Amino acid sequence: MHTLSFKNKKILPAVSHLLGWALFVYITAPLINRTEHPLGNLFPWLLIMSYLFLAVYFYFNGHVFVPHFLSKKRTALFLGFTLAAYALFCFVIPAIFHHFFISELPFHPGHPDFQLQDGERMMPFFKRYGMYSRSSQFLIVFIVSTGLKAGSQWYSEKRRLQELENSMVQAELSFLKSQIHPHFLFNCLNSIYYLALSGDRKAPEVILSLSGFLRFVTVESNHNRIPLEKEVKMMEEYIHLQSLRASEKFELRFRLKGDFREWTIMPLTFVPFVENAFKYGISAHVNCFIHICVEIENGLLEFACDNSIVSGISSRNLSSGVGLENIRKRLELAYPGRHSLAIVVDSSAFHVKLQIRLV
């Protein structure tokens, strides 16, 4: 049953294309007046060559010109290739065919009896070469192939954005349920409580940081894109809150490089990796570390997060989990073909390196 269904998925498009070309030939072939091409037995060969060229152009336009030039806003190149194909089909191929096969016929420009009336010098030439019918054929193929590919790309992009939006909602709920753990909030509030009891002036600042981060999770993450500067700021708040429960044996390095103000990014991109580092990489009893670096240069964003591995934590727990699986899927939806994610676990540390091409 599954094999039959798979075969149908391959056969149906092929059949639809064959029927489409049959309909196209049936409609356009009568438009060509054979009195304009008194070629006798040679006429069908020119017709076959013309339709073969149109078939090649149809698929080349749909698979190369539209996706690689028109869709990427390289309009000049797209128009250039289109005009070149038009000239080849309407002028070059007929001219070559007439030159090599029918130069002896009186309507050929090279024939001594060939004459053009004043005021109609180009009209008979174009008419005899079939420029009008050939132009109509080319225009039909151009509109259909461009429209089908552009429509297909629009539908795929719309579906991808819808999947991304759904993924964002699921990621936000998953983040609230499994990443902002109750014990994390408990530890933060406990630390704030002791800061307040000891009269530490940092207590109001820490409360504000916690409030801002929770606001970001519940409000800002609803958007598909947010300023990169805000994403980095929220990561700083998260690191600050998590560091409240760290011991003196913990070493934190956090480095930023580049101008983040002009770029946007998918929300909650960095925090899952940072949360994973704090969850499995710090201890109150042994020396441990977390090193984080974020750089942006010429639209290329690089994020690196390295943390020590606390004994007793398996590599499987480090590299799997709801948070990391969510971010993998969201990156694939938000930046298809524009990102790379490498996660490496060795005997002593866990390494994450993420690259995203933002332009």
Secondary structure by P-SEA (a helix, b strand, c coil): caaaaaaaaaaaaaaaaaaaaaaaaaaccccccccccccccaaaaaaaaaaaaaaaaaaaaacccccccccccaaaaaaaaaaaaaaaaccaaaaaaaaacccccccccccccccccccccaaaaaaaaaaaaaaaaaaaaaaaaaaaaaaaaaaaaaaaaaaaaaaaaaaaaaaacccccaaaaaaaaaaaaaaaaacccaaaaaaaaaaaaaaaaacccccccccaaaaaaaaaaaaaaaaccccccbbbbbbbbcccccccccccccaaaaaaaaacccccccccbbbbbbbbcccbbbbbbbbbbcccccaaaaaccaaaaaaaaaaaaaccccbbbbbbbcccbbbbbbbbccc
